[in-house]
Amino acid sequence: MRKRNESVALEHERFAASASSSSSSSSPSSPATAAALDKDCRLKKNLRLAGKGTKELGSSSNAGMKRAFGRKTTIIAEAYSNLRRKGLWFRLRKVFLWSLALYAAIPFLVKLCPGIQAKLIFLNFVRVPYFIDLKKPQEQGLNHTYNYYLQPEEGVTIGVWHTVPTVLWKNAQGKDQAWYEDTLASNHPIILYLHGNAGTRGGDHRVALYKVLSSLGYHVVTFDYRGWGDSIGTPTEPGMTYDALHVFDWIKARSGYNPVYIWGHSLGTGVATNLVRRLCERETPPDALILESPFTNIREEAKSHPFSVVYRYFPGFDWFFLDPITSSGIRFANDENVKYISCSLLILHAEDDPIVPFHLGRKLYNIAAPSQSFRDFKVQFVPFHRDLGYRHKYIYKSPELPRILREFLGKSEHEHHRELRH
C-alpha cells in the first residue's frame, strides 16, 4: 500500500513539472491542461477510495478478532464456572456424607460408652464464669458471704458459701468462720440451695438469687457437689445426694430452732427430692421444699431437652440414649420421690423455659398434689407467663417472688413455731 502511494505521488510531481513547463506556451483553457487536471482528480478519488477500503478492511478484521477472542473468553469462563460448581458440589457432598456418618455413629458411641451420657447430664466440666476465685465470694459482690470446705466422706471435699441476711451485712465485715456459723442460730430462717448442672456456686444467676433471698432476711447456704467447681470427687447421683445430706445435717447442728428450707433448681430439684425423701424417711423433714424449674424424671427430661431434637425420632432413641442413662445409675425420679415427701411443697416454673419444658413441672405438680403424703401440707404451683421472659433461670427477677415466698413460707414458719410450742 505504501509503494502504491509513493508511485502515485511521483506521477503527480511529474505531471506538475510538465504542467509548469508548458504553462508558458499553453493557456489554462487548453485541451492538454484540462486532460491533466481530470487525470489528477481521478487519482485523488482513487486514493480516497483506497484509503477508505483499507480502513474498512482493518476495522472488520479487528472486529472479527474481537468476536473470536470474546467467544474464547466466554468458553473459558463457562468452563471455569462449571469446574467451580462441580468442585463446590463435590465439597458439599463430602461434608454431607461425613455429617451423615457422624450423625449415625453418635448413637452407637453413646450406647457403647454410657459415661458420655453422664457427662452430658452433669456438665460439671463446664465451669462458668471462668477465672473466678471461689475462695473469695466478695469478688462476686457477696461481701457478707463466707467460704467453707466440708468433708462429707474420705476423699471428698466440697466448697460451701454461707451468705447471711442483708441486715447483718455490717456486722459480717471482717468476721471469721466461727462468727458465721454462730449466726445460723440467729432469728432468721435458712435456705439450703441446690444448684443445677454446669457452672459453679458462683454462677451469675445463682449469685443474683442469693442476693434476693438475703435481702428478704434468709441465710443462704449453697455448695458445689463433688466434681463441681473446686470440690473434689467424682459426680454420681448417690454422691450428690449424700453431699446435700451432709450439708443439711451441718446446718441443723448449728441452726437451733430456726426453720430450714430446701431450694432446688433444675437438676438440683432431683437432688432436692432425693434428699427430702431420705429426711422424711428418717423423720427429720425440712420445713418446706421449693422446686424451681423441676422435671418429672431424668429420662423424660432428656427426651424433652433441646439437645435431643436431632435424635428424638431416631429409630431406637430410648435404647440408644435413655437406657445408658439408667444403666449409669442416674434416675433423679422426682415423680416417685414426691409420693414419699411430707412437708410443704412449692413449685415455680416459667412457661417459656427452653431447658426443662413447662409441661414437666405441671405434670410433677399433678402427681404430687393428690398424694397422700401431702394431705397435711400445702402444695402450690406458681407459673410465670412466657411474656415475662424468665425462661430457665431468671425467676429471681420476678417482683412477685418476695410476696410468693412470704405467703408460702410464712405459713410454714407459723406451723413450725406452733409445733415447737407443743
DAWOUR-V904011 format. One record per residue. RES is the residue in one small letter. OMEGA is omega as a letter, one per 20 degrees, with the letter a starting at -180 (* if undefined). Layout:
BEGIN
res->(RES | RES)
omega->(OMEGA | OMEGA)
END
This chain:
BEGIN
res->(m | r | k | r | n | e | s | v | a | l | e | h | e | r | f | a | a | s | a | s | s | s | s | s | s | s | s | p | s | s | p | a | t | a | a | a | l | d | k | d | c | r | l | k | k | n | l | r | l | a | g | k | g | t | k | e | l | g | s | s | s | n | a | g | m | k | r | a | f | g | r | k | t | t | i | i | a | e | a | y | s | n | l | r | r | k | g | l | w | f | r | l | r | k | v | f | l | w | s | l | a | l | y | a | a | i | p | f | l | v | k | l | c | p | g | i | q | a | k | l | i | f | l | n | f | v | r | v | p | y | f | i | d | l | k | k | p | q | e | q | g | l | n | h | t | y | n | y | y | l | q | p | e | e | g | v | t | i | g | v | w | h | t | v | p | t | v | l | w | k | n | a | q | g | k | d | q | a | w | y | e | d | t | l | a | s | n | h | p | i | i | l | y | l | h | g | n | a | g | t | r | g | g | d | h | r | v | a | l | y | k | v | l | s | s | l | g | y | h | v | v | t | f | d | y | r | g | w | g | d | s | i | g | t | p | t | e | p | g | m | t | y | d | a | l | h | v | f | d | w | i | k | a | r | s | g | y | n | p | v | y | i | w | g | h | s | l | g | t | g | v | a | t | n | l | v | r | r | l | c | e | r | e | t | p | p | d | a | l | i | l | e | s | p | f | t | n | i | r | e | e | a | k | s | h | p | f | s | v | v | y | r | y | f | p | g | f | d | w | f | f | l | d | p | i | t | s | s | g | i | r | f | a | n | d | e | n | v | k | y | i | s | c | s | l | l | i | l | h | a | e | d | d | p | i | v | p | f | h | l | g | r | k | l | y | n | i | a | a | p | s | q | s | f | r | d | f | k | v | q | f | v | p | f | h | r | d | l | g | y | r | h | k | y | i | y | k | s | p | e | l | p | r | i | l | r | e | f | l | g | k | s | e | h | e | h | h | r | e | l | r | h)
omega->(r | r | r | a | r | r | r | a | r | r | a | r | r | r | a | r | a | r | a | a | a | a | a | a | a | r | a | a | a | a | a | r | r | r | r | r | a | r | r | r | r | r | r | r | r | r | r | a | r | r | r | r | r | r | r | r | r | a | a | r | r | r | r | r | r | r | r | r | r | r | r | r | r | r | a | a | r | r | r | r | r | r | r | r | r | r | r | r | r | r | r | r | r | r | a | a | r | r | r | r | r | r | a | a | a | r | r | r | r | a | a | a | a | r | r | r | r | r | a | r | a | a | a | r | r | a | r | i | a | r | r | r | a | r | a | a | r | r | r | r | r | a | r | a | r | a | r | r | r | a | a | r | a | a | a | r | a | r | a | r | r | r | a | r | a | a | r | a | a | a | a | a | r | a | a | a | a | r | a | r | r | a | r | r | r | a | r | r | a | r | r | a | a | a | a | a | r | r | a | r | r | r | a | a | r | r | r | r | r | a | r | a | r | r | r | r | a | r | r | r | r | a | r | r | r | a | r | r | r | r | a | r | a | a | r | r | r | r | r | r | a | r | r | r | a | a | r | r | r | r | a | r | a | a | a | a | a | r | r | r | r | a | r | r | r | r | r | r | r | r | a | a | r | a | a | r | r | r | r | r | r | r | r | a | r | a | r | r | r | r | r | a | a | r | r | r | a | r | r | r | r | a | a | a | a | r | a | a | a | a | a | a | r | r | r | a | a | a | a | a | a | r | r | r | r | a | r | r | a | a | a | a | r | a | r | a | a | r | a | a | a | r | a | a | r | r | r | a | r | a | a | r | a | a | r | a | a | a | r | r | r | r | r | r | a | r | a | a | a | a | a | a | a | a | r | a | a | r | a | r | a | r | r | a | a | r | r | r | a | r | a | a | a | r | r | r | a | r | r | a | r | r | a | a | a | a | a | a | r | r | r | r | r | r | a | a | r | r | r | a | r | *)
END
